[in-house]
Amino acid sequence: MIAVDGILAPFSGGMIVSAYAYGTDEEITTAGAVMNSGTISDSGEMKGQPLMFYLSGKDIAAVRFSCKNQQINFGDWTEKRDEYGNAQNFTVAYGEDESEYYYLTISWVPNAIIRELTDNEDSTIAALPEEMRNDIIVMGITFENGKTTTKAITISLLDDGRFFASFDDYQISEEDTFINRPDSEAIGAAPVIEDNYKEADPNEPEQIVIPNSITFTGTIIDNVIESLVPIILVDVEENSGLSYDKVLFELTEEQKIGN
């Protein structure tokens, strides 16, 4: 047995990847656990962050993330990589510096659930279809030595509004057509609010600008919200052409410095 262990170790040790909940550093295991970072109500009100996680391992070259039903965001606190917002498929370069992996965060965003509960007064969590209450994020992981492995986080919305998540190996099947969707484009330039957001009148709409994308009108109803990253909440005007009632924006570097 000792000899066998010694032979297997060099091949398996470098391909071990784990997932941890960001903020609590609780490992997301094959057995799964109820996430304590966020909940959602029957009215669609979300408190906290249902699931934000990071990967841990050695010599990860790149990870391709594919979310089946909802959306995911990718943030890099080291500011060395492209970031992705409200996407379903994208690829992230990791690199050999394992100390940076902790700062590469994936946020699962259940926008479809929120819209269903918010837009339909008679909707409840218990009445939602199973496909909407369950989701999976498949991760195709490539290591620096060229070897690959596939992992997945499965997520379920419980009747009480909490979320259950587990992390395990995954075998891609022909039915997993969502993995074949093309990668989304990176966010690019950070969203910007014209003028100084601190001086914004909560009763007067502001012009919200996403560079090279869209300009819409909204009212800043909270300058700063307690969060893992500094953000502001904008109440979108009805005639702005957006399908969202409210939008969160991360503060720009200039706004963070002035805060």
C-alpha positions, 0 to 999 in steps of 0.5 A, a space after each residue: 500500500 505504501 508503494 502504491 500511494 507513492 506512485 499515485 501521489 505525483 499524478 493526483 496531487 497536482 490536480 486537486 481543486 477545492 471550492 470555498 465560500 468567500 467571506 466565511 472560507 467554508 469549504 463547499 464539499 461533495 456532501 454539500 451545505 446550506 449557504 449562510 451568506 444570503 437568502 431570498 423571500 417569496 416576494 423576490 427580495 434578496 438579502 446578502 449574496 446567495 453564493 460567492 466562491 473561489 477555487 483553491 489548487 495548484 498550477 491552475 492555468 485556466 478555468 472555463 465556467 458554464 452556468 446552466 440556468 442563472 447567471 454568474 459574475 467574475 471579479 478579480 481583486 488583483 485587477 490583473 484579469 478581465 472581469 465578467 458580469 451577468 454572464 453564463 459562459 466565460 474563461 478565466 486565466 489563473 496562472 501559477 501564483 496560487 496566492 491570487 486564487 483567493 481573490 478570484 471570485 465567482 458570484 452566482 446571481 439568480 436573476 431569473 428567480 428574482 424576476 419571477 417572484 417580483 413580477 408575479 404576485 402569486 408566485 412563491 418559492 415552493 411553486 417555482 418549477 424545479 429547473 428554476 430552483 436548481 442550477 449548476 456551474 460546470 468548471 472545465 479546469 486546465 492545469 499548467 502541465 496540460 492535464 484537465 479535470 471537470 468540477 461542478 457546483 450544484 445549487 438548490 433553492 430551499 423552501 425557506 429561501 436559503 440555498 444549498 450548494 455542493 462541489 464535486 467531480 462532473 462528467 459532461 454528457 450530451 445533454 449538457 448543451 449549455 456548455 457549448 454556448 459561446 463565451 461572453 465578452 469581458 465587462 471592459 470599462 467600469 460603469 460610470 455615473 456622470 457627475 459626483 455620485 455623493 452629490 446626487 439628489 435622491 429625488 432627482 434622476 441621474 444619467 447612468 453611463 456604461 461606456 460603449 454600451 448604453 446610457 439610461 436614467 436612474 435615481 441613486 437611492 443608496 450611495 454606499 451599501 455594506 458589501 464585499 465590494 463598494 457598490 451603489 444602488 440605482 433605481 431605474 426609471 420606467 422609460 429607460 428601456 431596461 428590463 430591471 427595476 434596480 441595478 447595482 454598480 461597483 464604484 470606480 477607483 476615483 469614487 472609491 478614493 473619494 469615499 
